[in-house]
Amino acid sequence: MTYTLLMPLETSNKDLRTIIDSIHSAALELDISIVGGHTGYYPGFLTPTIGGVTVFSVAKKNAYVTPAGAQPGDVVILTKGPAIETVGILAVLREKELQKRYPQKLIDKGKALCKQMTVIQDALTAMETGGVTAMHDATEGGVIGGLFEIANASNVGMEIDESLFILPDEVSMVCDAFNIDPIAAIAEGSLLITAHSDFSDRIIKNLKKQRINASVIGTITDDNKTRVLKRRNGQAVPLAIPKQDPFWPVFFEGMQDK
């Protein structure tokens, strides 16, 4: 792995060491060697920023999956639910506003999602179970954007039902509070998996053993012109990458208030 770390000029040595030690600990846990990168202090940065990360490996042919492997008849599985990153960050950044309307216990559950903004265990568990044909983490553009990218890369159709999504109370809270559509908001921590249907129950069961909730949210079809998501209100909308991820305006508004 290589990474670039851009730090505000006023960053203390203690804060810098906390960040670097955290990266080091995660690398050790995942058996990753940090082989290069850059760390510097720059004016104009309000918070420490990862300028870029490259992680690379060598694998046997056909021993890995990409978003391009989904096949007609597969099921689509979503781990954790939508908007995980959105809710984790905003529950921390805009906690004082949420406290005016919601109980602290629920806000704390939202803040705790910051520790779930990874799909590593999700992906390892699914692959170890078997039957996986494609995987994609739902980041910018949320779950609906990630679904579109799998469908487009695999040249397949999709039929998705939002009512089948896991929707934690803390996700509903933050999205309702800031008028955010949860399916379109950045969702690092949410993994989309396509798999042979006879493996789906085992994948979900093994994910649950790792304390990762997941559900089947739809199917892959051979009609690549039909890629739809049925909303909770019954409306059918086409899968597409949102023109604007709804997380960012709310995030930058919160940053201006700091």
C-alpha positions, 0 to 999 in steps of 0.5 A: 500500500501507498498513501498520501497524508495532507495535514493542516499546518497547526497539526500537533505531533500527537495527532499526527502520531495517532493517525499514522499509528492507526494506519499502521495497526490496520495494515498489520491486521490485514497483512498489508505492507506500506511501501511508500507514500507522502506526508506533508503539512499544507495551508488551507486544510481544515482537517487531516486529509488522505490525498490518495491511497493505492492498495495492490496485490497479486492473485490467482486467475479466477480467484477474485471477483469484480463488479462485472461478474453478475449473472442472470438468476443471481440474487443481490445482497446488501450488507448493513443497509444504505447510507452507512458513511453518511449517517456515521459522519453526520451524526458526529459532525451535526450532533448538536442539531440532532440532540434537539430532536432525537434521544442521545442513545439513538444519536450514539448508534449513528455515531457508532456507524463510523466504525462500520465504514469498511466492507473488508469483513463483509467481502471476506465472509462472502467469498469464504462462503462461496457462490459470489459472482460480483461485489461492489462497495456502495460509495459515492452515489450510494446504493442506487449508484452502486447497483447501476455500476454492477448492472452496467459492468455486467451488462445485465438487468436488475429488479430491486425492491427498497422495502427489502433493505435493512434500514436501521433506526439511526439511518432513518433518523439522520436521513429524515433530519437532513432530508437525505434520500438514503439510497442515493447518499454515500455509503462506504461500509455497505457492500453489494454482492451478487451470488448464485441463489442457492448460496444466498441463505448461507452467505447471509447466515455467515455474515450474521455470525460476524455481526454483519446484517444483510438481506436479499434485495433483488435479482439479476435478469437477462434484460439489460434494458430493464434496471429498476428499483421499486421505492418503498412508496411503490414507485419504480425508478431506473437505476442511475448514478445520482447527479448530486450525492445528497450527503455533500451539501449537508456535510459542507453546511456543517463544516461552515458552522464549525 
